[in-house]
């Protein structure tokens, strides 16, 4: 497939929300609905620390995207402070429509181990989401997005990149990440009982 990798514009938040619903329909953020995702992407895309790239074909059809940040530590809390009014409004909506989802969202703001024996300073960049249109998986689009993300981090002299992924029923994805140079940093659980892996890669 002929494609270009480019940075996402803030006003493309709605298109990104639609793609998210297609790419990750069974994941938690998609369960909050396209309206929530549209607001979510509006907030994160206008925040300077966010890195978001799209893969497009020659007809400008979106093939996939990667979303992350240069500095993982405290990123989501900084975003909340920068767009507090918008976040509160969305929180109130969830409180009435899906109160359990709001609890889960708050409890899982930072995906790090709560085990005191594990040292995680979060001194790394982080990929939060990477997704490719379902019908185009296996054609190298995800890896091209990953390479584009790495290229930006190299320009900014970032030393390490991390991401999290599910431990269970996820062998193909884990194998792909290991092929991209990631190693397992530690295992942990998110609320309520989702087993996860944190992976790390030197750049």
C-alpha positions in Angstrom: 0.0 0.0 0.0 1.3 3.5 -0.9 0.9 5.7 2.1 2.1 8.8 3.8 2.6 9.3 7.6 1.7 12.8 8.8 0.9 14.6 12.0 -2.8 14.9 13.0 -4.5 18.3 13.1 -6.6 19.3 16.1 -9.7 19.7 13.9 -9.4 16.0 12.9 -10.6 14.8 16.3 -14.0 13.6 15.0 -12.4 11.5 12.2 -10.0 10.0 14.8 -12.9 9.2 17.1 -14.7 7.4 14.2 -11.5 5.4 13.4 -11.0 4.5 17.1 -14.6 3.0 17.2 -13.7 0.9 14.1 -10.3 -0.2 15.2 -10.9 -0.9 18.9 -14.6 -1.5 19.3 -14.2 -3.9 22.2 -11.9 -1.8 24.3 -12.9 0.4 27.2 -12.6 3.9 25.7 -14.8 2.8 22.8 -17.5 1.7 25.3 -17.8 5.3 26.4 -19.1 6.2 22.9 -18.1 8.3 19.9 -19.2 11.6 21.5 -16.8 11.0 24.5 -14.0 10.1 22.1 -14.5 13.1 20.0 -14.1 15.3 23.1 -11.2 13.2 24.3 -9.3 13.6 21.1 -10.0 17.3 20.9 -8.5 17.7 24.4 -5.4 15.6 23.8 -4.6 16.8 20.3 -4.4 20.5 21.3 -2.0 19.7 24.2 1.6 20.4 23.1 3.1 17.3 24.6 0.9 15.0 22.5 2.3 13.1 19.5 -0.2 11.8 17.1 0.4 10.5 13.6 -1.9 9.3 10.8 -1.3 6.9 8.0 -3.1 7.9 4.8 -3.4 6.5 1.3 -3.1 8.5 -1.9 -6.9 9.2 -1.7 -6.5 10.6 1.8 -8.3 7.6 3.3 -7.2 7.1 6.9 -5.5 3.7 7.4 -4.4 3.9 11.0 -3.0 6.1 13.7 -0.7 6.2 16.7 -1.1 8.4 19.7 1.4 9.1 22.5 3.4 11.5 24.5 7.0 12.6 24.9 6.9 12.5 28.7 4.8 9.8 30.3 5.0 10.9 34.0 2.0 13.0 35.0 0.9 13.5 31.4 -2.8 12.7 31.9 -3.0 14.8 35.0 -1.5 17.8 33.2 -4.1 17.4 30.4 -6.9 17.3 33.0 -5.7 20.6 34.5 -5.3 22.2 31.0 -8.9 21.4 30.0 -10.6 21.1 33.4 -14.0 22.6 32.3 -14.4 20.2 29.3 -13.3 17.2 31.4 -15.7 18.0 34.2 -18.6 18.3 31.7 -17.7 14.9 30.2 -17.4 13.5 33.7 -20.8 14.7 34.7 -22.3 13.0 31.6 -20.6 9.7 32.4 -21.7 10.0 36.1 -25.4 9.9 34.9 -25.0 7.6 31.9 -22.3 5.1 32.9 -21.2 5.7 36.6 -19.2 2.5 36.7 -17.2 3.6 33.6 -16.4 6.9 35.3 -15.0 5.0 38.3 -12.9 2.8 36.0 -11.6 5.8 34.1 -10.5 7.6 37.2 -8.9 4.5 38.8 -6.9 3.8 35.6 -5.6 7.3 34.8 -2.0 6.2 35.2 -1.3 2.6 34.0 1.5 1.8 36.4 2.1 -1.0 38.9 0.9 -0.3 42.4 3.4 -2.9 43.7 5.9 -1.0 45.9 8.6 -3.5 45.0 8.6 -2.4 41.4 10.5 0.8 40.5 8.9 2.8 37.7 10.0 6.4 37.5 8.0 6.8 34.2 11.1 8.4 32.7 10.1 7.5 29.2 8.0 8.5 26.2 4.8 6.4 25.9 2.5 5.2 23.1 -1.0 5.2 24.4 -2.9 3.9 21.4 -1.9 2.4 18.0 -4.5 1.1 15.6 -5.0 0.1 12.0 -8.3 -0.4 10.1 -9.3 -4.0 10.6 -9.3 -4.9 6.9 -5.7 -3.6 6.5 -4.0 -5.4 9.4 -0.9 -7.3 8.6 0.3 -5.0 5.8 2.9 -3.1 7.8 0.9 0.0 8.5 1.3 -0.2 12.3 5.0 -0.6 12.0 5.3 2.5 9.7 3.4 4.5 12.2 5.7 3.2 14.9 8.8 4.2 12.9 7.3 7.7 12.4 6.7 8.0 16.2 10.3 6.8 16.9 11.6 9.4 14.4 10.0 12.2 16.3 11.4 10.9 19.6 14.9 10.7 18.2 14.7 14.4 17.0 13.8 15.3 20.6 16.6 13.1 22.1 14.3 10.8 24.0 16.1 7.7 25.3 13.3 5.2 26.1 9.8 4.4 24.8 7.1 2.4 26.7 3.6 1.0 26.1 1.2 -1.2 27.8 -0.8 -4.1 26.4 -3.1 -6.9 27.6 -1.4 -10.1 29.0 -4.2 -12.5 28.2 -5.3 -13.7 24.7 -2.9 -11.2 23.1 0.0 -13.3 21.9 0.1 -11.9 18.4 0.3 -8.3 19.5 2.9 -9.1 22.2 5.0 -11.0 19.6 4.8 -8.0 17.2 6.0 -5.6 20.0 8.9 -7.8 20.8 9.8 -7.9 17.2 9.9 -4.1 17.2 12.5 -4.2 20.0 10.3 -4.0 23.2 11.0 -6.1 26.3 8.7 -6.8 29.2 9.3 -4.3 32.1 6.7 -5.7 34.5 3.3 -7.2 34.9 0.4 -5.4 36.6 -3.4 -5.1 36.9 -5.7 -2.3 36.1 -9.1 -1.8 37.7 -11.2 -3.9 38.1 -9.0 -7.0 37.2 -7.3 -6.6 33.8 -3.9 -8.2 33.6 -1.4 -6.0 31.7 2.2 -5.8 30.6 4.4 -2.7 30.5 7.0 -3.0 27.8 10.0 -0.8 27.3 12.4 -0.1 24.4 15.7 1.9 24.2 15.7 4.3 21.3 
